[in-house]
Amino acid sequence: MRLPIDEDNDVAREIDTCFRVVREKYLSTLKPAIEMININVMIGDGSITQVDSFEPHRVKEFYNCFIKLLDGWKTTGISTSKTDDLHRIYCQSSKEAGRYRLTGYFGIQYHALPYFKVDRQVINLQNQLNLIANEAGKAFTTIATKGDQIIQSELQRIGYGNTDIEELIIKLIEDKELADSLDKKAAAAENEFPKFQEMSKKRDKLFSELNNLIVEVYQILPNSIDYDKLIQGEEGAIADISLEKVKNQRTKETDSYVNFSKLSKEDVKLIDSTLSEFGSALMQIESSGSKANNQ
């Protein structure tokens, strides 16, 4: 069962209060690690602009410190994932609280946007690529004309020179061997223009050099998001904590349904105490950060 609990009773409200304290402390403690800084980058037309970005490695350092402070918790370590430009950094830890198990997922979701480094080489490479594109366009026209002549000559040789275009298309669809043969003969026209092949190799090399000058800018909103917003692809920080009942202590099998009306005072106290360990670890990080800033 994912916190907060959608039930109107004293037990649910007490656990929810503890959870909200952890979530608020998590965001406030994490904020220095996702603080945006202004950097210079270059866009496609060669002009320089300023954008805001944060440093993901600071977030990983934060989670590494957080995990180490969670004594007795089982952790999967720090993980990363991405879908296109949407990235995630997160850690997950779990611990049993009596007959129950708490699992905390703490992470951020952000976007990575590509720009160019501020480097004159970017403009030089783009100019060279434009020149190659113009030359290649002219060469391609010549090759295409030559290829058409080869195909027409071959069709004439095999008796299809005067065939109606619609009939010819049907014939090529039905006769794959003929279609492949014509393709190979047309492609052979490129071999008569070695300069075109040289331009293709040079173009690939220039694109490779240009790609090496690409940098990613990382953007995130310094706000709290829940699980639904995470799935929807929104930027922000998430503290997602779930509570399960341990059905079998030997196999550690759990049940996601928790009947809060049957929780004893001892169960509630132990759950709250275990939840508070997240808050305690975060306060230690906050305290160490404050000391470092004051030195």
Secondary structure, DSSP 8 states (H G I E B T S, - for coil): -BSS----SHHHHHHHHHHHHHHHHHHHHHGGGG--EEEEEE-TTS-EEEEEE--HHHHHHHHHHHHHHSTT-EEEEEEEEEETTEEEEEEEEEEEETTEEEEEEEEEEEEEEEEE-S-HHHHHHHHHHHHHHHHHHHHHHHHHHHHHHHHHHHHHHTT-TT--HHHHHHHHHH-HHHHHHHHHHHHGGGGG-HHHHHHHHHHHHHHHHHHTTEEEEEE--SSB--HHHHHTT--EEEEEEEEEEEEETTTTEEES---GGG--HHHHHHHHHHHHHHHHHHHHHHHHHHHHHH-
